[in-house]
């Protein structure tokens, strides 16, 4: 079992000192990946940092830990622009970028910064957008004339360090998105599903991957958004997801500023050490 830490891109993590302290502590503790929420607005707190800029900042203070989003709503930005952003992070981090893929769910931020689309269209835009991103990461020049996105002679250089491209982890439980994850994804990171549901969906995803002749080196992760204080209960939960087939458990860090880095060390001692 590997572990990740998820930090909100809102208070208290809009502070640059806290960001680098928690990132450095996570790397020292042996966490495999640091993930940041990708929202411009959020219920109850609209004070946010751009996730990709925050990750680039964190990259300068770390060397090994992978860096990504949990997750990026693909229809929120033009996919060609997002492809360039992620590629730039991959280069500046020395090949550590991971793109979390989602369709988005918070209507106010879409209306405020772009445009809201019905559920089915957001999924369609996500799938088409990912196809465009993959081409931009791997082809010298791209002409793309899709239903939603159009680019002409687009050149993305330099290419990402990771080959064939930075991994994409899909945060989804929907059928269409699972099919797309099996076709184009490198990992799966759902949230708010029980271990039994996780196991069922993982089996479904494995069958879909098999149809595409894929599955090797595919990451099965889980994003836990609850904060647990009771160690025995926490261990029991991680064990349940491990039994369900999860290989990377990512815990959301919702601790006050003064406790955030300290709790990272405690988590390594009390949780991670039990799975080495």
HUJOQUI-V31333 format. One record per residue. N is the residue number from 0. PHI is phi in whole degrees, -180 to 180 (none if undefined). PSI is psi in degrees with one decimal (none if undefined). OMEGA is omega in whole degrees, -180 to 180 (999 if undefined). Layout:
n: (N;N)
phi: (PHI;PHI)
psi: (PSI;PSI)
omega: (OMEGA;OMEGA)
//
This chain:
n: (0;1;2;3;4;5;6;7;8;9;10;11;12;13;14;15;16;17;18;19;20;21;22;23;24;25;26;27;28;29;30;31;32;33;34;35;36;37;38;39;40;41;42;43;44;45;46;47;48;49;50;51;52;53;54;55;56;57;58;59;60;61;62;63;64;65;66;67;68;69;70;71;72;73;74;75;76;77;78;79;80;81;82;83;84;85;86;87;88;89;90;91;92;93;94;95;96;97;98;99;100;101;102;103;104;105;106;107;108;109;110;111;112;113;114;115;116;117;118;119;120;121;122;123;124;125;126;127;128;129;130;131;132;133;134;135;136;137;138;139;140;141;142;143;144;145;146;147;148;149;150;151;152;153;154;155;156;157;158;159;160;161;162;163;164;165;166;167;168;169;170;171;172;173;174;175;176;177;178;179;180;181;182;183;184;185;186;187;188;189;190;191;192;193;194;195;196;197;198;199;200;201;202;203;204;205;206;207;208;209;210;211;212;213;214;215;216;217;218;219;220;221;222;223;224;225;226;227;228;229;230;231;232;233;234;235;236;237;238;239;240;241;242;243;244;245;246;247;248;249;250;251;252;253;254;255;256;257;258;259;260;261;262;263;264;265;266;267;268;269;270;271;272;273;274;275)
phi: (none;-102;-133;-130;-123;-110;-118;-64;-95;-135;-54;-90;-87;-86;-99;-65;-67;-64;-56;-73;-65;-69;-63;-65;-66;-66;-66;-65;-78;94;-63;-79;-150;-114;-116;-123;-60;-116;-137;-94;-130;-152;-54;89;-160;-98;-90;-132;-106;-64;-60;-72;-69;-63;-66;-66;-61;-62;-58;-72;-111;-135;-130;-120;-63;-72;-132;-160;-114;-136;-124;-90;-75;-58;-71;-76;-128;-69;-59;-65;-66;-63;-59;-68;-62;-67;-61;-63;-63;-60;-68;-71;-93;77;88;-122;-79;-132;-97;-79;-111;-147;-100;88;-149;-98;-58;-57;-72;-65;-66;-77;-117;-151;-159;-87;-124;-59;-52;-63;-72;-62;-64;-62;-66;-63;-63;-66;-62;-65;-59;-66;-58;-61;-67;-65;-75;-123;-114;-71;-149;-124;-113;-138;-128;-94;-71;-114;-125;-139;-135;-132;51;-81;-114;-109;-140;-73;-72;-57;-69;-68;-118;-75;-174;-58;-66;-117;-107;-93;-97;-157;-131;-77;-61;-64;-70;-63;-61;-68;-63;-67;-79;-123;-85;-119;-169;-136;-140;-76;-143;56;-126;-72;-56;-67;-68;-58;-62;-66;-69;-63;-62;-64;-65;-61;-64;-67;-63;-61;-62;-94;66;-124;133;-68;65;-80;-93;-106;-113;-143;-101;-96;-99;-87;-109;-113;-107;-90;-61;-61;-67;-65;-61;-63;-67;-61;-62;-66;-72;-63;-64;-78;112;-75;-115;-146;-106;-109;-102;-80;-98;-111;-99;-58;-51;-69;-107;-59;-70;-62;-66;-60;-64;-66;-63;-62;-71;-96;-116;-59;-59;-76;-117;-84)
psi: (127.9;166.3;147.7;162.9;133.0;125.8;135.3;150.9;36.7;-175.0;136.7;8.3;16.8;6.7;124.2;-34.9;-45.6;-40.0;-50.5;-31.1;-46.0;-40.1;-44.7;-40.0;-39.3;-41.0;-43.3;-33.7;-8.5;14.1;142.6;-33.5;146.6;123.6;145.0;139.1;145.7;85.0;145.1;-32.5;154.8;143.1;123.5;-13.5;107.9;7.9;99.9;161.5;151.6;125.5;-41.8;-32.8;-39.7;-40.8;-37.2;-38.8;-47.0;-34.9;-31.7;-17.4;8.5;167.7;-29.6;-39.1;135.0;155.5;127.6;-172.3;152.5;84.7;172.7;126.6;106.5;-39.6;-4.5;-26.4;162.7;131.1;-32.7;-40.2;-42.8;-39.6;-41.2;-40.8;-49.5;-39.6;-42.0;-42.5;-41.2;-41.2;-48.2;-23.4;-3.0;30.4;44.7;7.6;142.1;128.3;113.7;130.7;125.7;172.3;-8.6;154.6;-16.2;100.6;-42.8;-38.4;-32.6;-45.5;-30.8;-35.5;-15.0;-109.2;137.6;139.5;155.8;159.1;-50.8;-36.5;-36.6;-39.1;-45.5;-41.5;-36.0;-49.5;-45.9;-39.5;-40.4;-39.1;-41.1;-44.0;-45.5;-40.1;-41.5;-33.5;-20.1;-10.8;151.5;-36.4;137.0;128.6;126.6;123.8;79.3;-173.3;-33.8;-29.0;140.9;126.0;153.7;121.7;44.9;126.4;119.2;106.4;145.4;157.2;159.4;153.9;-43.8;136.3;138.7;-14.1;166.1;141.6;150.0;121.7;121.4;124.8;90.9;157.0;-4.2;150.4;-48.7;-41.0;-35.7;-41.1;-42.7;-36.8;-39.0;-33.7;-41.6;-12.9;166.1;-3.7;168.9;128.9;75.2;172.5;162.1;42.1;146.9;161.2;-38.3;-39.8;-39.3;-46.4;-41.5;-45.4;-34.5;-42.6;-39.9;-43.2;-39.1;-40.1;-40.6;-40.3;-40.6;-38.0;-30.0;4.8;33.0;178.7;-24.2;133.6;20.3;132.9;125.8;102.0;170.6;133.3;111.8;119.3;-2.7;156.1;125.6;136.1;-22.5;113.3;-44.7;-41.2;-37.9;-46.1;-41.3;-39.8;-46.5;-41.5;-37.1;-41.2;-33.8;-43.5;-30.7;-6.8;4.4;136.1;-5.6;117.9;119.2;120.8;134.4;132.5;94.0;45.5;153.3;157.3;-46.1;-16.3;-13.6;-52.4;-38.2;-41.8;-29.1;-47.3;-39.7;-39.0;-41.2;-43.7;-41.0;-22.9;-61.4;-40.8;-25.2;-10.7;12.3;none)
omega: (173;-177;175;175;179;178;177;174;178;-177;5;-171;171;179;-174;-180;180;179;-177;177;-179;179;180;179;180;179;-180;-178;177;175;-178;-174;172;-178;180;173;178;177;171;173;-178;-180;176;-179;-179;178;-174;170;171;-174;-175;174;178;179;178;175;-180;-179;-178;-177;179;-178;-170;-173;178;-172;-179;-179;179;-15;178;174;-173;-179;-176;178;173;-176;179;177;179;178;179;-180;-178;177;180;177;-179;179;-176;179;-178;177;-177;-174;173;178;172;-173;174;-179;-179;-178;-174;-173;-177;-179;175;179;-179;-173;180;-179;179;178;176;-175;-176;180;177;177;180;178;177;-178;179;179;178;177;178;179;-180;179;-180;180;-170;-178;-176;179;-172;166;-174;-179;-178;178;-175;-174;-178;174;-177;177;-178;-180;176;178;-5;179;175;178;-177;-179;4;179;175;-179;176;177;-175;177;-172;170;-178;-175;-177;-179;176;177;180;178;179;-179;-169;-173;177;-180;-178;-178;178;175;175;171;180;176;-180;177;178;-179;-180;-179;177;178;177;180;178;178;179;178;-179;179;-180;-178;-177;176;179;180;177;-177;175;-177;174;178;180;-177;176;175;-176;178;-177;-171;-178;179;180;179;-180;-180;179;179;-180;179;175;179;-180;177;178;180;176;-178;-178;-176;179;-175;-178;-178;175;-176;-174;-176;-168;-179;179;-179;176;-179;179;180;178;-177;-171;-177;-174;-177;-180;-177;178;999)
//
